[in-house]
Amino acid sequence: MSLRDPNVVRPGERRRVAIVIANPAISSTTGFANVEGDFADHAVWNYGLLARDQHVMPWRIEDELKQLGANYVRSGLWRSFAVRDGNLITGQQKFSAAETARLVIEALGR
C-alpha cells in the first residue's frame, strides 16, 4: 500500500496516519511492538519491579493499529527496523534511529 493508494480497508474514508513519538521531551508515551512489550513485562516482573497484573506499556500500539486496519510491520525483538511508504518514514523504536535517518536523507535527496 502506498500513500498514493486509496484506503483499501475503508474505501469511503480518508486514510489515516499513526504517529508515535518516543521522545520524552515531546511525549511521555512510546510504542513497542507486542514482542518487545512482552519482553519488557517479563523483565520487570522477574525483578519484582511491577506486579504481574501491571504492564510497562499501558496499551499495545501494535494491537490498536491492527484493529484500525493498519498494515503494521515490525522486525524482531529490539532490532533496528525502518520503512518508507511514499513520504511516510517510520522506525521501530529508538534502536532504529540511524536507519530511519538514512531513509529521511534518501527521501530528501530525491
N, C-alpha and C positions, 0 to 999 in steps of 0.2 A: 504494500500500500504506500502511496506517496501523498505528499501534501496536496498535489495537484488532482488526485483522485477524489471522487465523491465519497460521502460517508456510506460505505457499503453495509455497515451494521444497522444503521438507522437512516435510510435514504432520504427521508423527508426532513432530517435535521442537519444543522451545520456541524462541521467537525469540531471536536474539542481537543485541546492540548492540556496535558497534565504537566505541571511544573513542580518539582520537588527540589527544594534548596537545602543543602546540607552545610550551611554556614551559620554558626551561632550568632554572628554579627547581624545577619539578615533574618534568620528564622530559628526558632527553638525546636522545630521538627525536622526530621530527616526520614529517609526511606531506605529500608533494607529489602532485598529480595527475601522471600519466605525462608529459604535455606539459611540465610545469614541471620534472620531473626530467631530461628530455631537454635542456631549455634550460640547466639548471644544469651538467649534464655537459659539454656543448659549450663553455660559457663557461670552465670550469676547464681543460679540455683545451687550448683555444686559447691560454690564458695560460700553459700549461705547469705548472700547479699540481698536476695529477694525471696519472698515466699513463693512456693510453686504455683500459686494462683495469680501471681503478678508477672508482668512481662516487661522487658526492656522497651519494646516498642508498643505503644498503647493500641495500635491498629495495624493492619497489614496492607501496605500500599499495593503489593502485587495482587492480592485478592480483590481489593477495591477497584483497581483499574481493569482487571479481567471482567469483573461483574458489570462494568460500564461498557464492555465490548472492546477494550483496548487490545492491541497486538503487543502484549508485554513480552519482551525477550530479555534474557539475562545470561550471564556466564556462570561459572562455578563459584564456590564459596570464596569470598574476599579476593576476587580476581579483577584485574583491570579489564574493563569492557566498555566500549563506547560505540554508538551507532549514529549514522546520519541518514535522515529521510528528508530529502529536499533541503529546506532551510532549518529543520529541526535537528539539533545535535544534543545528545544526552549521554551521560556516563552512569555507570552502575554504582558508584559510591566514591568516597574520596581517593581510593586507590586508582581510579580511572582518570584522574586529573590530566596527566600527561597525554594520554590517548585522546581524551576529549579536546584538549588544546590543539593537538595535531589536526583533528578534523575541522576545528574552527578556522585554523590558519589555511587549510586547504580550501574551505568554503569561501573565505575572504579573498583568496588568490584568484578566484575564477570570475 
